[in-house]
Amino acid sequence: MDRLLSHIPARLRNRYAATALGLLCWIIFFDRSDAWTTFKNRRELGRMEEQREFYVREIARTKEQLVELGSDKELLEKFARERYLMKRDNEDIFVLVPEKKDRQATRTDSN
């Protein structure tokens, strides 16, 4: 037993130091709010704060648009026509969608 204790530094043979070291390891690795969980939570908090700022800006922009649409009937009609494809009774609407090229088709054509 004395041989085993002789290999351990004197500071760690002290039971208070060993208890403090064990408690520190428990807190860092095994506790409910260990180091890894704390790191993940802080990173998630940063992302959520960025999202909050984005949504605050979007809400302000949407409120401005709502005030503009409520005050100008021509702008309201333009918004409805562009966004929701609304039309008058005597007109037709044609929606032009750009065609996407298929890369596989171009590769087989060139072979």
N, C-alpha and C positions, 0 to 999 in steps of 0.2 A: 504494500500500500504506500509505503514511504517513497519507493522508487517512482511510482505513478505520480504522486504529488510533487516530486522533485522536478518533473518535466513541465509542470504548469507554472507559469510566472507567479510571483508572490502576490501581485495585485489581484489576480484572478482567484487565488486561493482564499481571499477574503470573502466571507459569505455575503456581505453587503454588496460588494462589487459584482459578484456572480449573480445575485438576485437582480441588481439593477441592469446588468447585461441581458439576462433572460427576459426581463420585463421589456426592455428596449426592442429585443428581437421579436417578442410577441406583438408589440404595438406596430412595428414596421411591416411584418409579414402576415400575421394571422388575425389581427383585429378586424372588426367590421369596417372600419375606415382606415385600412392599411394604405401604404404608400401608393400602390398601383391604382386603387380605387380613387384615392384623392387626386391623382394625376388625371385619370379619365374624367372625373367630375369637373375639374377645372377646365379641361379642354371642351367639354360639353357646354359649360357655362359661357365660355368665350363664343362658341358657335351660336348659342341662344341669344346672347347680347347682340351679335351681328344681325341675326334674324329680326330681333325686336326693332333695331334701328331701321332696317329695310321696310318693315311693315308700318312703322310710324311715318316714314316718308311716303309710302304708297297711300296710306290713309289720308295724309294731307293733300296729296295730288288728286285723289279721288274726290275729296270734299271741294277742292277748287273747281274741278270739272262739273260737279253737281250744281254748284252755284252758277257757273257759266251757262249750263244747259237750262236751268230754271229761269234765267233772265232773258235769253235770246231764243226766240222760236225758230229762226232760220238755222241756228247752230244745232238745236234739238233735232230738226228734220235731217240735217246733214249727218248727225251722229247715228240716228236710227237707220238711215239709208245705208251708211257704210258698215256699221257694226252688225246690224240685224237683217240686212238685205231687204228692208221694207221698201215698198214701191207704191206709186199712185195707181189708181184704177186703170188708166189708159196707157200704161207703159209696161214694157218687158225688161227683165234684168238678165244679163248674160254674165256669168262668172267665168273668168279665164284663169285656169290653173296651169302653171308651168309644168311641162312634162319632164319627168325624171328619167335620165338615161340609165339603162341597166348595164352594168359593167360586164356581166356574163354574156349578154347578147353581143356587145361590141367585140369581145374576145373571140367568140365563136365565129363571128363574121370575118374577122381578120385571119383566121386559121385556114 
